[in-house]
Amino acid sequence: MQDVERLHSLKALGPNMVLIHMGWANPKEIMLCKEHDPKISCSPACGYRLAFGSMEFGRFSEMVEMGITVSLGSDSAMSGNFFDIQRQMNLCSNGAKSQRLDPSMMPPETVLEMGTIHGAKAALWYDEIGSLEKGKKADIAMFETRKPEWRPVLNPIANFIYACRGGADTVLCNGKILMENGNVLTIDEPKALKEAQTRGERIATSSDLWKKIQPKWPIVS
């Protein structure tokens, strides 16, 4: 049995489960997902970075068309290298287009839903987050559109997915401003970044990682 079939045989497959990657699901497994409603987390950056082939061989477009909840993930900084959901949406959309040789696959509206509404459903939190609705938490990310990559603004969703770099201008979580005009208000950002560098160097030294990650070109600092 493959993974999803085995979970089904163990009666463990259900709506409260998130299946990560799912780049190698066979047709039977996809039908089991349709029947039992587990949530799927597609992690395109990790698939490309570690050469999983999940975007090349996966059936995420078909899952979405079948009504299966497909969300987006990064697989953390360890193997996806970044947490930027905007970049994940871009990779997912363009990866599906390249895989199917069809520029209409995974349009920007679809991947935006995967990064928002479907993410909330996968976290079993849809009643509170994932969309701007009365009664839900005021989680809002605002972007500055007066930048070169936003011009011209004809379809802002297409700009957002295809043309723009990640990083909101202002972010609110449950109505509380966490970042304003690009400045994080909840932590000392320069101090945190400096500490991240220090800890990274300490880990690289203690694990002998330095020898494995040296660039091929000389670096002048």
C-alpha positions as a Markdown table, in Angstrom:
| # | Residue | x | y | z |
|---|---|---|---|---|
| 1 | Met | 0.0 | 0.0 | 0.0 |
| 2 | Gln | 1.0 | 3.6 | -0.5 |
| 3 | Asp | 0.7 | 6.1 | 2.4 |
| 4 | Val | -2.8 | 7.3 | 1.9 |
| 5 | Glu | -4.2 | 3.8 | 1.3 |
| 6 | Arg | -2.5 | 2.6 | 4.5 |
| 7 | Leu | -4.0 | 5.4 | 6.5 |
| 8 | His | -7.4 | 4.5 | 5.1 |
| 9 | Ser | -6.9 | 0.8 | 6.0 |
| 10 | Leu | -6.1 | 1.9 | 9.5 |
| 11 | Lys | -9.3 | 4.0 | 9.6 |
| 12 | Ala | -7.0 | 7.0 | 10.3 |
| 13 | Leu | -7.9 | 9.1 | 7.2 |
| 14 | Gly | -10.3 | 11.9 | 8.0 |
| 15 | Pro | -11.1 | 15.6 | 7.9 |
| 16 | Asn | -9.0 | 16.5 | 10.9 |
| 17 | Met | -5.7 | 15.4 | 9.2 |
| 18 | Val | -3.2 | 17.4 | 7.1 |
| 19 | Leu | -1.3 | 15.5 | 4.5 |
| 20 | Ile | 1.9 | 17.2 | 3.6 |
| 21 | His | 3.5 | 17.3 | 0.1 |
| 22 | Met | 1.2 | 14.7 | -1.6 |
| 23 | Gly | 3.3 | 14.9 | -4.8 |
| 24 | Trp | 3.1 | 11.1 | -5.5 |
| 25 | Ala | -0.5 | 10.3 | -4.8 |
| 26 | Asn | -2.0 | 7.8 | -7.2 |
| 27 | Pro | -5.6 | 8.1 | -8.5 |
| 28 | Lys | -7.0 | 5.8 | -5.9 |
| 29 | Glu | -5.4 | 7.8 | -3.1 |
| 30 | Ile | -6.8 | 11.1 | -4.6 |
| 31 | Met | -10.3 | 9.5 | -4.7 |
| 32 | Leu | -9.8 | 8.5 | -1.0 |
| 33 | Cys | -9.0 | 12.1 | -0.2 |
| 34 | Lys | -12.1 | 13.3 | -2.0 |
| 35 | Glu | -14.2 | 10.8 | 0.0 |
| 36 | His | -12.6 | 11.4 | 3.5 |
| 37 | Asp | -11.7 | 15.1 | 3.3 |
| 38 | Pro | -8.2 | 15.2 | 4.7 |
| 39 | Lys | -6.5 | 18.6 | 4.1 |
| 40 | Ile | -3.5 | 18.8 | 1.7 |
| 41 | Ser | -0.5 | 21.0 | 2.2 |
| 42 | Cys | 1.4 | 21.6 | -1.0 |
| 43 | Ser | 5.0 | 22.9 | -0.3 |
| 44 | Pro | 6.4 | 24.0 | -3.7 |
| 45 | Ala | 9.6 | 25.6 | -2.5 |
| 46 | Cys | 10.6 | 22.5 | -0.6 |
| 47 | Gly | 9.7 | 20.3 | -3.5 |
| 48 | Tyr | 12.0 | 22.3 | -5.8 |
| 49 | Arg | 14.8 | 22.8 | -3.2 |
| 50 | Leu | 15.1 | 19.2 | -2.3 |
| 51 | Ala | 14.3 | 17.8 | -5.8 |
| 52 | Phe | 11.2 | 15.9 | -4.5 |
| 53 | Gly | 9.5 | 16.3 | -7.9 |
| 54 | Ser | 6.2 | 17.0 | -6.1 |
| 55 | Met | 5.2 | 19.9 | -8.4 |
| 56 | Glu | 6.3 | 18.0 | -11.5 |
| 57 | Phe | 4.5 | 14.7 | -10.6 |
| 58 | Gly | 1.8 | 15.9 | -8.3 |
| 59 | Arg | -1.9 | 16.3 | -9.1 |
| 60 | Phe | -2.7 | 19.5 | -7.1 |
| 61 | Ser | -4.7 | 21.1 | -10.0 |
| 62 | Glu | -6.9 | 18.1 | -10.2 |
| 63 | Met | -7.3 | 18.0 | -6.4 |
| 64 | Val | -8.5 | 21.6 | -6.4 |
| 65 | Glu | -10.9 | 20.9 | -9.3 |
| 66 | Met | -12.3 | 18.0 | -7.3 |
| 67 | Gly | -13.0 | 20.2 | -4.3 |
| 68 | Ile | -10.3 | 18.8 | -2.1 |
| 69 | Thr | -8.9 | 21.4 | 0.3 |
| 70 | Val | -5.3 | 22.1 | -0.9 |
| 71 | Ser | -3.4 | 24.6 | 1.2 |
| 72 | Leu | 0.2 | 25.9 | 0.9 |
| 73 | Gly | 3.1 | 25.4 | 3.2 |
| 74 | Ser | 6.8 | 26.2 | 3.2 |
| 75 | Asp | 8.2 | 23.1 | 5.0 |
| 76 | Ser | 10.0 | 25.6 | 7.2 |
| 77 | Ala | 13.3 | 27.4 | 6.6 |
| 78 | Met | 15.2 | 24.1 | 6.9 |
| 79 | Ser | 14.2 | 22.7 | 3.5 |
| 80 | Gly | 12.0 | 25.4 | 1.9 |
| 81 | Asn | 14.4 | 28.2 | 2.8 |
| 82 | Phe | 11.8 | 30.8 | 3.3 |
| 83 | Phe | 8.4 | 31.4 | 4.9 |
| 84 | Asp | 7.1 | 33.9 | 2.3 |
| 85 | Ile | 3.5 | 32.7 | 1.3 |
| 86 | Gln | 3.5 | 35.1 | -1.7 |
| 87 | Arg | 6.5 | 33.3 | -3.2 |
| 88 | Gln | 4.9 | 29.9 | -2.5 |
| 89 | Met | 1.8 | 31.0 | -4.4 |
| 90 | Asn | 3.9 | 32.1 | -7.3 |
| 91 | Leu | 5.8 | 28.8 | -7.4 |
| 92 | Cys | 2.6 | 26.8 | -7.1 |
| 93 | Ser | 0.8 | 28.6 | -9.9 |
| 94 | Asn | 3.8 | 28.6 | -12.3 |
| 95 | Gly | 4.8 | 25.1 | -11.4 |
| 96 | Ala | 1.3 | 23.8 | -12.4 |
| 97 | Lys | 1.4 | 25.8 | -15.6 |
| 98 | Ser | 4.8 | 24.3 | -16.6 |
| 99 | Gln | 3.8 | 20.8 | -15.6 |
| 100 | Arg | 0.6 | 20.8 | -17.8 |
| 101 | Leu | 2.0 | 23.0 | -20.5 |
| 102 | Asp | -1.0 | 25.2 | -20.0 |
| 103 | Pro | -0.8 | 28.9 | -18.9 |
| 104 | Ser | -4.4 | 28.8 | -17.7 |
| 105 | Met | -3.7 | 26.3 | -14.9 |
| 106 | Met | -3.8 | 27.4 | -11.3 |
| 107 | Pro | -4.9 | 31.0 | -12.0 |
| 108 | Pro | -3.9 | 33.7 | -9.4 |
| 109 | Glu | -7.3 | 33.7 | -7.7 |
| 110 | Thr | -7.0 | 29.9 | -7.1 |
| 111 | Val | -3.6 | 30.1 | -5.4 |
| 112 | Leu | -4.6 | 33.1 | -3.4 |
| 113 | Glu | -7.5 | 31.0 | -2.0 |
| 114 | Met | -5.0 | 28.2 | -1.3 |
| 115 | Gly | -2.8 | 30.6 | 0.7 |
| 116 | Thr | -5.7 | 32.1 | 2.7 |
| 117 | Ile | -9.1 | 30.3 | 2.9 |
| 118 | His | -7.7 | 26.8 | 2.3 |
| 119 | Gly | -4.9 | 27.4 | 4.9 |
| 120 | Ala | -7.5 | 28.3 | 7.5 |
| 121 | Lys | -9.5 | 25.1 | 6.6 |
| 122 | Ala | -6.3 | 23.0 | 6.9 |
| 123 | Ala | -5.7 | 24.5 | 10.3 |
| 124 | Leu | -9.3 | 23.8 | 11.3 |
| 125 | Trp | -9.6 | 27.5 | 12.0 |
| 126 | Tyr | -11.9 | 28.5 | 9.2 |
| 127 | Asp | -14.6 | 29.9 | 11.5 |
| 128 | Glu | -12.2 | 32.5 | 12.8 |
| 129 | Ile | -9.6 | 33.3 | 10.1 |
| 130 | Gly | -8.8 | 32.9 | 6.4 |
| 131 | Ser | -11.1 | 35.6 | 5.0 |
| 132 | Leu | -12.3 | 39.2 | 5.8 |
| 133 | Glu | -15.8 | 38.6 | 7.1 |
| 134 | Lys | -17.9 | 39.9 | 10.0 |
| 135 | Gly | -17.3 | 37.8 | 13.1 |
| 136 | Lys | -13.8 | 36.6 | 12.1 |
| 137 | Lys | -10.6 | 37.9 | 13.4 |
| 138 | Ala | -9.3 | 41.1 | 11.8 |
| 139 | Asp | -6.2 | 39.5 | 10.2 |
| 140 | Ile | -5.1 | 42.0 | 7.5 |
| 141 | Ala | -2.0 | 42.3 | 5.4 |
| 142 | Met | -1.7 | 45.6 | 3.4 |
| 143 | Phe | 0.7 | 46.1 | 0.5 |
| 144 | Glu | 2.1 | 49.3 | -0.9 |
| 145 | Thr | 1.1 | 49.3 | -4.6 |
| 146 | Arg | 3.0 | 52.4 | -5.5 |
| 147 | Lys | 6.0 | 50.4 | -6.5 |
| 148 | Pro | 7.4 | 49.5 | -9.9 |
| 149 | Glu | 6.4 | 45.9 | -9.7 |
| 150 | Trp | 2.8 | 46.9 | -9.2 |
| 151 | Arg | 2.5 | 49.1 | -12.3 |
| 152 | Pro | 0.3 | 49.0 | -14.1 |
| 153 | Val | -2.4 | 47.7 | -11.7 |
| 154 | Leu | -4.9 | 46.2 | -14.0 |
| 155 | Asn | -5.6 | 42.9 | -12.2 |
| 156 | Pro | -4.2 | 43.4 | -8.6 |
| 157 | Ile | -4.5 | 39.7 | -7.9 |
| 158 | Ala | -2.4 | 38.9 | -10.9 |
| 159 | Asn | 0.2 | 41.5 | -9.9 |
| 160 | Phe | 0.3 | 40.0 | -6.4 |
| 161 | Ile | 0.9 | 36.5 | -7.5 |
| 162 | Tyr | 3.1 | 37.0 | -10.6 |
| 163 | Ala | 4.9 | 40.3 | -10.3 |
| 164 | Cys | 5.4 | 41.3 | -6.7 |
| 165 | Arg | 7.9 | 40.5 | -4.0 |
| 166 | Gly | 6.7 | 39.2 | -0.7 |
| 167 | Gly | 6.6 | 41.5 | 2.3 |
| 168 | Ala | 3.5 | 43.4 | 3.4 |
| 169 | Asp | 3.7 | 47.1 | 4.3 |
| 170 | Thr | 1.4 | 46.8 | 7.3 |
| 171 | Val | 0.1 | 43.7 | 9.1 |
| 172 | Leu | -2.7 | 43.4 | 11.6 |
| 173 | Cys | -3.4 | 40.2 | 13.6 |
| 174 | Asn | -6.8 | 40.1 | 15.4 |
| 175 | Gly | -6.9 | 43.9 | 15.0 |
| 176 | Lys | -3.6 | 44.5 | 16.6 |
| 177 | Ile | -0.9 | 46.2 | 14.5 |
| 178 | Leu | 2.2 | 44.0 | 14.4 |
| 179 | Met | 4.0 | 45.8 | 11.6 |
| 180 | Glu | 3.5 | 49.3 | 10.3 |
| 181 | Asn | 5.2 | 50.9 | 7.3 |
| 182 | Gly | 7.6 | 48.0 | 7.0 |
| 183 | Asn | 8.6 | 48.2 | 10.7 |
| 184 | Val | 8.0 | 45.3 | 13.1 |
| 185 | Leu | 6.5 | 46.7 | 16.3 |
| 186 | Thr | 6.4 | 43.6 | 18.5 |
| 187 | Ile | 10.1 | 42.8 | 18.7 |
| 188 | Asp | 13.5 | 44.5 | 18.4 |
| 189 | Glu | 14.1 | 43.5 | 14.8 |
| 190 | Pro | 17.8 | 44.5 | 14.4 |
| 191 | Lys | 18.6 | 42.7 | 17.7 |
| 192 | Ala | 16.8 | 39.6 | 16.5 |
| 193 | Leu | 18.6 | 39.6 | 13.2 |
| 194 | Lys | 21.9 | 40.0 | 14.9 |
| 195 | Glu | 21.2 | 37.1 | 17.2 |
| 196 | Ala | 20.1 | 34.9 | 14.3 |
| 197 | Gln | 23.5 | 35.5 | 12.7 |
| 198 | Thr | 25.3 | 34.7 | 15.9 |
| 199 | Arg | 23.4 | 31.5 | 16.5 |
| 200 | Gly | 23.8 | 30.4 | 12.9 |
| 201 | Glu | 27.5 | 30.8 | 13.0 |
| 202 | Arg | 27.7 | 29.0 | 16.3 |
| 203 | Ile | 25.7 | 26.1 | 14.9 |
| 204 | Ala | 27.8 | 26.0 | 11.7 |
| 205 | Thr | 31.0 | 25.9 | 13.8 |
| 206 | Ser | 29.9 | 23.2 | 16.3 |
| 207 | Ser | 28.4 | 21.0 | 13.5 |
| 208 | Asp | 31.3 | 21.4 | 11.1 |
| 209 | Leu | 28.8 | 22.8 | 8.6 |
| 210 | Trp | 31.2 | 25.6 | 7.4 |
| 211 | Lys | 33.2 | 23.1 | 5.3 |
| 212 | Lys | 30.1 | 21.9 | 3.5 |
| 213 | Ile | 28.6 | 25.3 | 2.6 |
| 214 | Gln | 31.6 | 27.3 | 1.4 |
| 215 | Pro | 30.9 | 29.1 | -1.9 |
| 216 | Lys | 32.9 | 28.1 | -4.9 |
| 217 | Trp | 33.8 | 31.7 | -5.5 |
| 218 | Pro | 35.9 | 33.8 | -3.1 |
| 219 | Ile | 33.7 | 36.2 | -1.1 |
| 220 | Val | 35.1 | 39.7 | -0.2 |
| 221 | Ser | 33.4 | 41.4 | 2.7 |
